[in-house]
Amino acid sequence: MIVNETLKIIKQRRSIRSYKDEQIKEEELQAVLEAGLYAPNAGDQAWHFTVIQNKELLGRLNLAAKEAAKQLDIEFLREIANNEKYNCLYGAPTLIIVSGNEQAPVPLEADCAAATQNLLLAAESIGLGSCWIFFVLLAFNSPQGSELRKELKIPEGYKPYDSAVFGYKKDAVVNVPERKPNLITYIK
Ligand SMILES: Cc1cc2nc3c(=O)[nH]c(=O)nc-3n(C[C@H](O)[C@H](O)[C@H](O)COP(=O)(O)O)c2cc1C
């Protein structure tokens, strides 16, 4: 089996849900962002990255997302939202939202997802913890949603498709779920 640094990082990355308070270093943030900018994209880089490192604003995003989740038909999301202790950002000091231009000639979902995966892999490669976070995007469906969009300076016509949190891992050991068998068909 071929083993190299890239393959090791891909297998090693896990969603981290417990973070130290300490902010990540600026050079670490820049390395992560640059990896995002180099992701494959069908929309000619019609994406936008929003970095949020303001603790008070992160707290408001968590609360707004939980309020929006309480109104959903999806029971497990309502249950999570009703748990007062649940912080959908897990106390991470940095959140990056990846938005796509809704006027782009191709749908931007895949572009933003590819960029987000690059952010996560870059983070792992420099020893940062990360977690892809859908939940916080619910904040934009809350009553404060349009105000939050303005405050975050998300460009007009752009939709927040993905987001992820970053920080220093609190716990060194995380559970690695077994890979399911029979997920690949070979036709030769
Ligand atoms: C599109 C997407 C959205 C996700 N949203 C959340 C989320 O809101 N909260 C969360 O804790 N994890 C979220 N995750 C992380 C998944 O739960 C996680 O990747 C999965 O359980 C596999 O674990 P691993 O990342 O450690 O391999 C999301 C992952 C993806 C790809």
The ligand as an ORCA input file, in Angstrom:
! r2SCAN-3c Opt
* xyz 0 1
  C     -21.797     18.714      4.782
  C     -21.385     18.366      6.182
  C     -21.998     18.992      7.241
  C     -21.617     18.698      8.559
  N     -22.209     19.381      9.588
  C     -21.855     19.096     10.859
  C     -22.429     19.827     11.941
  O     -23.273     20.710     11.782
  N     -22.018     19.524     13.184
  C     -21.091     18.544     13.437
  O     -20.754     18.323     14.609
  N     -20.509     17.851     12.436
  C     -20.863     18.099     11.165
  N     -20.267     17.441     10.114
  C     -19.191     16.469     10.406
  C     -19.654     15.016     10.259
  O     -20.495     14.697     11.347
  C     -18.404     14.123     10.232
  O     -17.596     14.469      9.140
  C     -18.767     12.634     10.138
  O     -19.393     12.202     11.335
  C     -17.523     11.755      9.914
  O     -16.586     11.944     10.948
  P     -15.089     12.446     10.649
  O     -15.168     13.822     10.061
  O     -14.409     12.453     11.988
  O     -14.482     11.482      9.701
  C     -20.618     17.716      8.806
  C     -19.998     17.085      7.722
  C     -20.362     17.406      6.427
  C     -19.642     16.744      5.276
*
